[in-house]
Amino acid sequence: MTVACSGNGGSSDGEGSQVEPELAQTSDPLILKARDLFKVIPLNTPKIDGVVSTPELVELGKTLFFEPRLSATHSISCASCHNPGLAGADNSPFSAGFHGARGGRNSPTVLNAVFNFTQFWDGRAKDLIEQAGGPLVNPVEMASPKAHVTEQLLALPGYTTLFAAAFPGQKEPVTLQNAQIAIAAFEATLTTPNAPFDKYLRGEATALDGSQKAGLSLFIDKGCAACHGGTNLGGTMYQKFGVTGDPGPIYRPVNDKGRGGVTGNAAEDYFFKVPTLRNIELTAPYFHTGSEPDLKKTIDVMAKVQMGQTLSATEIDQIAAFLGSLTGDQPKVTVPKLPASDAKSPAPDK
């Protein structure tokens, strides 16, 4: 996915013309080393290619994000699995969907998802717009047939006004595609700038304490940054889960082929999009299976199966301390007032 931002100063993350806050001059060797591998989260909202974001579009997207009537049972919204108050996730191994059905993968955080090069663990959606439509029609998630989404929105009179304001000039603006565009525009606002690590990258040497700096050094020197780099400390590539060892069926079930299940290429079996480490302290449980609630245990497993290394307890503690510095300002989201139903509105499935 390509993103573009306006701001002061400039640097590219390989995905587009994303612009960072200005970086102060420094001679600190660790800051300089980190700047070669990581990027600061912009202070302004990234833009999605081909989408002109307006307050009206974002407001519509926010309303749709919290709209449970887009699901067949009128009980599940995007926010059910991607709660802004829970760092854009839901702190559950597998989210509850249609009639309580559980999917087979942990819901990744929506925070900073705009910086990912693809969406979903297996990359089956190329961008946030495509991603927004997936859960709506997935039979295990919101389970709404494509035609029903538009039907439902047209049956709620308040949405006609909201769509007309968000898509001026369109004769029939209430469409599934426009709903996806609006949701994506809102999700693009859900970024978490000003983490201590961002301040450190900008040149504030005291933004990290001694343990966090030691953890950063280990994170780089042990090889973690080879996959977890860029703006999101992840989200820029696919990688096999189990490079140097088998994680075992609890962490890597044999029947979930990851990227290979999408492409049909056996060489991509067990490859997954490298997840972001932004706000990682807040988004347990971990792995695509949601099978590990302990961040330190997750670090230990990753070192062994991805890099063939056994870390000491002190090293694990220091890396965990560094990861704690990746928690940024959480989005301040006001839950919107949703359009009222009336007698003509479709009833939920039972």
N, C-alpha and C positions, 0 to 999 in steps of 0.2 A: 504494500500500500504506500502511496506517495502522500506526504503531508507537506504543507508549506505554512510558515508562520511569518508574521511581521514582528520586528523587534529591533533591538540595538545591538549591532555586532553581527557576526555570521559564522556559521560552521555547519557542515553537512554530516548527517549520520548515515549516508549511503542510501537513504530512502527518498530523499527529496531535498527541498531547500529550507528545511527546518532551521530556524534562527535561534541562537542561544543568547542569554544575557551576557553582558560584557565580562570578560575574564580579566582579573587584575594581574599585573605583572608580578612575577614571583621567581625566586631562585630555589624554592623548596624542591628538592629532587623527587620526593614522593608525589607531590602535587603534579609536577611536570610529567612524571611517569603515568600517573592516573589519567591525565588529560589526553594522553596518546590512545587510551583505551575506552574511556567513558565520556559521555556528554551530559551536560546540564539539562534538566527539564526546563523548557521555556516558561517564562512568567505569563505569557499570553496564550490564548487558545489556538491550538493547531487548526489548520484548515484541511479539508478533505478535497482532493482534486475533483474538479467539476461541480463542486457544491458551493454556492454563494450563501454563507451562513448569515442569517439575520436574527434579531431577537424573536421575531414571530416564528421562525423555523425552529429555533432552539426550544421555545416554549411549547410548541406543538410536540416536538420530540420528547420533552420531559413528561408531558401529559400522557403520551402513548407509552412511555417507559413504565409508568405507574398504573397503566390501564389493565385491570384483570379481565375485562370483558372481551379482550382480544383472544382469550383462551376459550376453549370449548365449554369448560365448566364455569367460566366467569370467576375463577378463583386464583388464577396464576398470572402474574405480570412479569415483565423483564426484571423488575426490582425484587421479585421473590427469590431469584437465584443470584442476583447481582445487587445486593442491598448496599447503597452508598454508606449506610451507617455501619456496615461490616466490611469496610475497605473494598467494596465492589464485589464481594463474594457472599457466601452464606454460612461459612464455617461448618459445612456438612460434607462428609465424604462424597455422597451423591445427592443431588437435589431432588425433591419430590415434584413430580410432574402430573400428568393426566391421571386422575383418580388415584393419586398417590404412587404411581409407578416411578421407579428410580432408574435413571440412566446408568451407563457403565463408566462414566468419567466424572471427575471432580470439576465443578464449574470454575473456570479461571476468572480472576478478577477483571472487571471492566475498567478499573482505574488505569489510566495510561495505555489502554488498549490501542489507542490511535497511533501509537508509536510502533506497534508490531507490524512485521512485514506481511503476515497473513493472520487469519483468525481461526479459532478453534485449535485444539491440541494437534490435530492432524492437518491443519492448513487447508481445509476444504472450502473455506470462504476467503476470497482474495482481499476483502476489505470490510470495514464496518458496515457498509450498506448491505452487502451480500450477507454478512453475518446476522444482521438484524432480522432478516426474513426466515432464517433457519429454525429457530425455536418456535416461531409462530405456527408453523405447519408440521413440526416434528410430532409424530403420533405419541411419543413418550413424554413430550414436554407440554406445549400449550394446545396441540392437537386441533388447530383450526384449519379446515380446508382453505385454500387460497381464496376462493370465491367468498367464503364466509367472512373473511377479514374485512373486505370492502363492504359487504352487506351489513355487517355489524356497525361499522363506522358511519355508514349512511343512515342507519336507523337511530343514531344518537344525534339529534339536531345540533347540539353544540359543536360537534366536530366539523360540520359544514362551514361554519364561520372560521374556525381555527385553521382549516386547510386552505380556505380562500385567502386568509391573511398571509399564510406561509408560502403559498404558491400563486402570487397575484398574476392575473392574465391567463391562467389556465381555465379552460371551459369546464372541465370535470377534474378538479384537483384531488378528489378523494379516491386514491388508488393505493394498492398494496406497495407499489414501488415508491410512491411519495411518502408513505408511512415509514418505510425503511430508511429513506433519505433523512427524514426528520429525526428518527431515533438515533441514527448515526451522528447527525449534527449535534445532538444533545450529548451523546456519549463522548464526543471529541472534547467537550468542556470538562470532563471528569479526569483532570490531571492533578498531580500532587507535587507541585514545586516546593522549593525551599527546604528540602530535607537537609540535615546536617551535612550529608555528603555533597549535595549541590553547593552549599556554601563553601565547603572545603575546595571543591573544584574551581569555584570562582576566585579562590585565593585567600580565604579565611582559614589560616593554618590551625587556629584553636577550635574550629568547629568540630573536630574529632578529638577524642581523648586518646591517651596512650594505647589503651587496649584496642580501640577501634583502628588506630593507625597500624598497629601490629597485625590486626586482622586483614586490613587492606593489603599490606605487603604480602601476607600469606596467600590471599585470594589471587593476587597477581602471580606470585612466584610458583605456587603449586599448580597453576594452569586453569583455575576456575574461570578467569577472564577470557580465555580462548573462546568460550561459548557465551558467557554472560558478560557481554560488553555493550557498547553503545549507550543510547539514552536510557533504555529500559533495563540495562544489565540483563539482556535476554531479548527474545522476540525478534531476532534478526536472522535465524537459521534453523534448520532441522538438525537433530543429532540423535544418534542411536542411544537408547537407554540400555546401558550394559555394554560399554565399549571394551572394558577390560575384565568384566566378570558378569555372571548372570545375577540380576537383582533378586530372583526368586519369584514364585507365582503371586505372592502377596503384593509385591510392588509392581510386578510386570506380568499380568496374566497372559498365558500363551495365546489365547484366542483374540486378543486385541492387538492387531498388527500395526496400529498407528498409521503413519503415512502410507505404508505398504497396502493397507486396506483401501485407501483412496485411489492409488495409482495402479494397483495390481502388480507392481514390481516387487518381487521377493527381496531384491537387494535393499529395499526401503522398509522392510519389516522391522518393527519396533523403533522406527524413527519417529520422533515427535518434535513439535515446535519447542525450542528452548524457552521455558517460561520466564517472564519478568521476575526479577528479585525485588522490585520496588514494593515497599510496604509489606515485605515478606513476613515480618513478625506478626502482622495482623490477619494473615490469610491462611492459617492452618485449617484443615490438614493438608499435607503436601503430596506431591506426585500426581500423575493423571488419575491414579486410583484413589486418591484421597485417603491412603492407607497408613500414613504416618503423621501423628499429631505433634511430634516433638521435633522442633527445628534443629536441635543439636544432633539428634539421631539421623535426621535427613542429611546434614552435612557429612556425617560419618559414612553413611551409605553412598552418597555421591562420590566421595573421595575414593572409596574402594572400587565401585563398579564403573566409574567413568575415567579415573586416573590411575587406578591400581596402587593407591597409596593408603597407608594407615596413619591417620593423624593422632597426635597425642591429645589428651583431655584439654591441655592448655591451648593448643592450636585450635581445637574445635570451639573453645570458649571465645577465643580472640576473633575467629571468623564470624561467630554468631554476634559478637559485639559490633563488628563492622556492618553486618547485615542490618542490625538495629538502626544504623545511621541512615538507612535508605527510606525511612518513614518520613514522608513529606506532609505538607499542609493538606488535610483532607477536604474534599469539596463540600461546600456549604449548600446543600440542596433542600429547598423548601418543597414539601410534598404539595403537588398542585390540586386544585379543585377540579374534579372530573365532571364532564358533561352528564347531565341527568338522563336516565332512561325514561321512556314513556310507554304507553300501552302498545305501541307498534314495534318496540324493540324486541329482537329475538330473545327467546328464553334460553337459559343455559342448558347444556346437556346434563342428563341425570345419570 
